[in-house]
Amino acid sequence: MTASTIAYRASLLDSLGDPAEVGLEHSCRYFEDGLLVVENGRILAIGPANELLPTLAADIPVHHFKDALITPGFIDTHIHYPQTGILGAYGNQLLDWLENHTFPAEQAFASREHADQVADVFLGELLRNGTTTAMVFGTVHPESVDAFFNKAATLNLRMIAGKVLMDRNAPSTLTDTPEQGYQDSKALIERWHGKGRLHYAVTPRFAPACSHEQLARAGQLLSEYEGLYLQTHLAENTREIEWVKTLFPDQGGYLDVYDHHGLLGKRSVFAHGLHLCDDEWKRLAETRSAIAFCPTSNLFLGSGVFNLTRAEHEGVCVGMGTDVGAGTSFSMLQTLNEAYKVMQLQHQPLHPFKSFYLATLGGARALELDQQIGTLEPGSEADFVVLDYAATPLLAFRMQQAQSLEERLFVLMTLGDDRAVKATFVMGERAHSRT
């Protein structure tokens, strides 16, 4: 242990596996009075406080968070930072919402000054809500990605982002060409991918906004650079699906459009996946592609409900996505609240252990980052959040009635929001404190 060693005392919880695979009783690790020891930005030890405290040198500080729970930092597998300013925009389903709200807002990101301002607000909101890693859409403008990555690098965040590729069916001010999209993306990859904790995602907006040539160039980028991600949208809206059929009549369906161009794989994350056919489920599983479950935006836009049970049955990896700005909150707690309701509509109750798995280790697995983040395992990066059981008078009162860990977690995810986040830590450094 060195001078940089710090210990944090509170209740501790992290996931060890997917409850659907290992069972609820083996899916998480919990210490009612635990100690988390951090050294040089990584977790050194985790265990009961009464066992670990005597092993610490006398000069190691111990920060005690009473009536609080420490979990790994939340992981958001699908979000649009340029849509921060239209969060809560009224009306419309997906395609009209894009036309009336999203595209007008994104045109402003040709300005680096505007992009810098929104990136600052966006990342501040993520940290205020306990989210330490996200997979993020920029706009078609390279300036939007430069602004985002520059701010994320300053904060030492593990973030994934990319420039939108879109060469048709959008305003001319928001379209590029296959060649321009390729060259702009290539420059951004070489500038940012692998720098510190940053990763680049090739980002075709969705199939209707991309020609065959554009998607082919996206596949070319994935083949030319090691470790890139792919993020896009899939089967969110029934009108959208019918549109894809008319635009790509030679392909076997929405997913096949992407598959045809080599865009499926273990670092490919497809948002939504609400209306998939049997073959699409199987192909996602075969290629180890992941889905971002975005319940808040799915309800807000009236798109449909995600079949998590089917994903489990098919072996498709799933992470949670807030999908701001169609999603109405940066809070992963509120997103889990909506996920529970979505599952209730399908008569499939969502257990709190599964919820917190999806928001942490499940998200890390969807992003192929579970060796770095998503747990409190020794050796992993010390990205974690402190959740306050008494953050509001109602939360404090309700917690007095809770009889089990499961109930406390469920109360957090139904009554909790950004006020429940007492502190957020990034690589062992406090990045947010609730005042």
PyMOL commands that set and color helices and strands:
alter all, ss='L'
color gray80, all
select helices_A, chain A and resi 19-22+24-26+49-55+81-86+94-110+112-128+142-154+172-174+178-192+207-209+212-224+238-247+254-260+278-286+295-300+308-314+332-345+352-359+361-366+393-401+405-415+418-420
alter helices_A, ss='H'
color red, helices_A
select strands_A, chain A and resi 6-15+28-39+42-48+62-72+74-80+131-137+159-162+164-165+198-204+229-234+268-272+290-293+317-320+384-388+421-426+429-433
alter strands_A, ss='S'
color yellow, strands_A
deselect
rebuild
show_as cartoon
